[in-house]
Amino acid sequence: MERWIIRSVALLCGAGSLGLAWAFGAFTAIPVRDGRIFAMSATEMQLAGIPLVAGLLVAWGALHLLALGDRETAPRTFQVVRLAYAGALVAASIAGAVWSTGRVLAS
């Protein structure tokens, strides 16, 4: 029962981290597209930096919780879940960038 509670909390943290990765992608897509990633304003840096840092911290917390529940009992499964989660974070960032770019181009 205890492992399922840990897994449930890790799932909630993971979902939050995916949302923050999506926001990072959404806020960095336009400066990247315009070629001004190193010339972003302070506000744009905050809009991109806060979801990035917070998302990485929450993702680390989710993986730490998963390690508490599964690393010793199922190390192979833990490795697969960790890789899949990293892929999901990248996919969420790409999805946010595609959404943001689509909204700007549609305007």
N, C-alpha and C positions, 0 to 999 in steps of 0.2 A: 504494500500500500504506500509505503514511504517513497519508493522510487517513482510511482505514478504521480505523486504530489510534486516531486522535484521536476519530473518531466513536464508537468502541466505549467509550472511557473516558468520553466525554460522556454516553453512554447510561447507563452505570453511575451516574454522578453524578446524572443526571436521575431515575433510579429511586429513589435515596436521597432526593432532594429531594421526590419525590412521597410517599414514606413519611413524611417529616417533616411535610409539609403535611397528610396524613391525621391524624397524631397531634395537630397543632395544632387541627384541627377537632374531634377527639374530646375534647380536654381543655377546649375553650371552649364546647361546646354547652350543657352544663347551666347554667353561670353566665349565659349569654346567655338561655336559656329562663326562668330564674328571675328575670331582670331585675336581677342583681347583678354585672354585668360590671365596674363601677367599685368594687365592694366585695369583691373576691376576696381571699382570704387570701394570705399570702406564698408558701405552698406551691403554691397554684393558679396564682399569677402565674409561678412558676418552671416549672410543668408546661406552661403555655401559652407562655411567653416563649422558653424554650430551643428547642423545635421550630420556632417562628416564625423566630427569628434564625438558627439553624443551617440551616434549610430555605432561607431567602432567600440565605444565603451559598453554599450548595451549588448552588442554582439559578443564581446568578450565575456560579459556576465552570463549570457545564455549558454555559451560553450562551457563555461566553468560549471554551471549548474548541471549541464548534461554530463560532464565528466564526473561529477559527484555521483550521479545516478548510474552511469553505464560504463565508465572506463575500465573498472576492475572486472565486472561481470561479462561484458561483451566488448572487448577492445576493437575487434574488427568492425562491428556495427557502429561504434563510436567514430571510427575513422571515416567510414562511408558517410555518416550523417554530417560530420564536420566538413567534408568536401562538398557535399550537396548544399549545405548551408552557405558556404562561400560562393558557390555558383548562383544560389538564389539571391545573395546580396548584390552580386554583379548584375544579374538580370533585373533586379528592382531598380538599380541606378540607371540602366539602359532604358527601362520602361518609363521612368520619370523624365529622362532626356527626350525620348520620343514624344511623350505627351506634351511637354513644354514646347518643343519645336513645332509640333502640329498646331498648337494653339496660336503661336506667333505667326506662322505662315498662313493660317486660316483668316487672320485679321486683315 
